[in-house]
Amino acid sequence: MRTAAVHEANSVCAGSIDSVSHVARVTHTPQVRLRCIDVIRGICCISMVVFHACFIAQELFGVPLDWFSGVLQQLWRAHIAWSFLFIAGMMCAFTHHMYKRIACYGVTSALIWLVSSSPYVDLPISYGIIFCMCASTILAAILQTCSMRFAHYGWVAVFICAFVLTIHVPEGVFGAGGFTLSLPSQLYTTNSFAFLGFCSHTFESWDYYPLVPFSFLYLAGYAFAHTRKAGTKPLEKTALEQLCVQLVSTSRIWRAVSNIGKHTLFVYVLHPVCIYAAGSAICALIR
């Protein structure tokens, strides 16, 4: 299976819903922008662009980057994708526009698949990270409708453990470390369930993030945010948030990083095209 992570993200408004008055009226509190989330997403977004610049230079333009391989490449890719998924799960606890987010993810995922399925692209992007965010957000919306918010750090640990134990399910293995089980080969005879993580050896995608295991990481972020909302010290009052607010208000660099973090989905969609165009232009000039 050939997969190369292309990573994503989303722009979100945070807020909370409070029940007020004795007549059971429900109102929305003013939405609060979490600067720490914008800054973290901005850092991850910049890291993603640099990662893909290295990847495209090496794979498409033949630039020798011996250091860009092995464990370093795997850890770099993982930190970007896993951070985006965890943060996307967190934002479900704050957004007032869950279905708008689902529609945005769904349309973006479909467009990416259509464009990447053209004859000019050697491999399509099937069930990529935007698809995973869309499907996971649908799951989160169902959970919130059923008042299942998992507002306890124990649930965060459960979902992280589930992620670790199922991270090799697409490869036919369950477990981690010294505890592993080979899953039945019958699960991997068709690509009908590739979106879940069960695909045959013929399945190929440049960007593959099935629901198992990655929805568990998303749900870990979902549970973490609800846990903080239910606690006595919400995220907007933490030292990290106050630090990020100060950095963004006093530094142009950090303000730019924060602005990038607000538009990560836009950057995700456009940056591969821009990198490839820049690489082609440089190659034409050199020749």
N, C-alpha and C positions, 0 to 999 in steps of 0.2 A: 504494500500500500504506500503510495507516494503522497505524503502530506507535508505541507510547509505552512506553518501558521502565519496567517495574515490577520491582523488583530484590529480589534475594534473598540467602539465605545459610543457614548450617547450623551446628549446634553439634557440636563434635568433641572427642574425647580423643586426645592425642598420645602416642606411645610408640615403642618399637623392639623388634625381635625379634632375640635373640642365640642363636646356636648354641653350646651348651656341652657339655662332657664328651666323653670319647673314645667313648661309645656312641651318639653322634649324637642325643642328646635335645635337643629344641628347647623353650625356655621363653620366656615373655614377661617382659621387664623391667618394673618398675613404671611405669605410665603417667605421663607428665610433662605437665602442663598448660602450654602455651606462652602466657604472659601477653601477649607482644607481639602474638600473633595475635588474642587476645580483645580487646585494646585497639584494634587496627586495625579489626577487624570492628565493634566498638562505635561507633567514629567514623564508619565508612561507613554503619552502620545509622541513626544519628542524622541523617546527611546525607540518607539515603534518605527518612526520615520528613518532614523539612523540604521536600525536593524534591516529594514527592507532596502535601504540604499546599498548596504553591504551585500545583501542577498542578490539583488538585481545585478549589481556590478560583477559579482562572482559568477552567477549562473547564466546570465544573458549576454554579458559583455566580455566574459572571460578574464576579468581582472584577477590576478592571483592574490588571494587573501588567505594565506595558510593559517593564520590565527583564528579565522572565522569558521570554526568547525568544532566537532566533538562536543564535549561537555559545556564549553563556553557558549556555543550557539544554542544548545538545548536549554540551558539555564536562562539565557537572555530572552529566548522566545517564551519560556514558561512565565517569567516574571511579568511580561507585558500582558499576555492573554489572561492569566489567572487574576491579575490585579483588576483588569477591566471587568471580568465576570463577577468577581466579588463585589466591586463597587456598583455594578449594574443591579445586583441583587439588593444591595443596601438602599438604593434610590427608590425601589418599589415601596419601601416603608414611608417615604416622604411625599411621593408624587400625588397630585390630585388628578392626574390625567393618564391613568393606567392604560386605557383603551387607545388613547392617542399614541402612546409609546409602542403598544403592540402593532398598530397600523404602520407606524414609522419603520419599525424593525422589519415587519413583513414585506412592505413595499421595497425597502432597500435590499433585503435578502433576495427577493425575486429578480430585481434588476441586475444585481451582481451575477446571479446564476445565468440570466439571459445573455448578458454581455460576454461572460466567460465561456459560454457554450458556442460562441461564434467560431468559424473555421480558422480565424487568425490566432486563436489561443489553443495551445496544445492540450491543456487539461481544464475542465470546468471547475468552478468552485461549488461543490455540492455539500449542503449541510455544514456551512461554515459558521464562524462565530456569531455573525449577525442572526443567522437562523436559530442558533442555540439561545441567544438572548430573547428572540421573539417567542420561541416555544416555552422557555423558562418563565417569561413574564406572563404568559397565558396561565401557566401553572400557579404562579404567585397570585394572580388575580382571582383564581378559583379558591385558593387557600384563604385570601383575605375576605372573600365573600362568605366563606364558611367560618370566619373568625378564628382561623388557625394561623396565629402569628408566631408561634414558637419563641416567645419572648423570655428566653432563659439561655444563659451561656452554655448550659448542658446541651441544648439543641445545636448550638454552633459547633460544639465538639463532635456531636453525632454526625452532622453533615460533613464535616471535614474528614472524619474517619471513613465515612462512606465514600467520599471522593478518593481517598488514598487507596482503599481496598478495591475500588472498581476502575482505577486509572488504566489498567491494562486489559480491561474487558474487550475493547475493540481488537485486541491481539489474541483473544481467546483464553485469557488468564484472569482469575479472580484472586485477590489477596496481595500482600506486600511483604517484603523482607523474607523471612524464612517460612512464612505461611502462604502457600499458593496452591490453587486448584485449577486444573485444566477444565475449561467449560466444554460441553458437548459440541462436537464438530457440526452437528445438524443445525445449530444456530447460525452457522456461517456459510450456508450453502446458497443463499440468495441475498440480493441487495435490497429486498423489500423493507427490511428493518434496519437499514444503514443509519437512518436518523436516530435510532436508539443506541447504536454502537455495535450492531451485529451485521457485519457485511462480509461478502465473499472476497476471495483473493483478487477478483477482477475489478473491484471497486477502486477508483482513483479520484482524488480531489486535491487541489492545491491547498485547500483550507478545510480541515475536517474537525468539527467540534460536536460530536454526538451528545445526546442528552445524558447518556451514561458514558463517562462519569461527570461531565461538566455541569449538569444541572444541580448536582449536589454542592458544588462550589458556589454557584449562584444562590442557592438556598441558604448556605452558610452566611453569606452577606445579608440576605433577607432577615434571617433570624438575629444576626448581630445588631442590625439597625433597630429592629423592634425591641430588642433587649435594652438598648440604650434609651429608646423613647420611653420605655416603661420605668426606667430608673430615675434616680433623683438628680442626675447630672446629664442632661441631653448633650448631643454632640456639639451644638452651637455654643456651649459654655465650657468646653474643654480647653486645656492649655494649647493644644495643637491648633484648634480653630482660632484662638486669639492671636497666636503667633502668625498664622497665615493671613489673617486680616491685617495685621500690622505690616507684614512684608508686602502685601498687595497694594496697600495704601501709601507706602513710602518708597517702593522700588519699581522702576519701569520694567526691569527684567522680570520680576515676579508677577507684575501685572500682566505682562505678555504671556507668561506661562499659564496664568489663571484664565486668560481669554482663550488660549488654545484648548484648555480643559473644558471650556463651555461648548466647544464646537468639534469635539473629537469624532463624531460620526461623519461630519462633513470632511474633515481631514482624512479620515480612514478611506473614504470613497475616492478622493481625488489624488492622494499622495502617490500611489503606484504609477499612475499615468504621468504625473509631473516628473517623477524620478526617471522613468523610462525616456520621456521626451528630452530631459536634460542630458541623460547619458548618450542618447542618439546624437544630439547636437554636439556634444564634446567629441564623440568619435568622428563626426563629419569634419570638425575643425582640425583634428589631429591628422586626418588623412589628407 
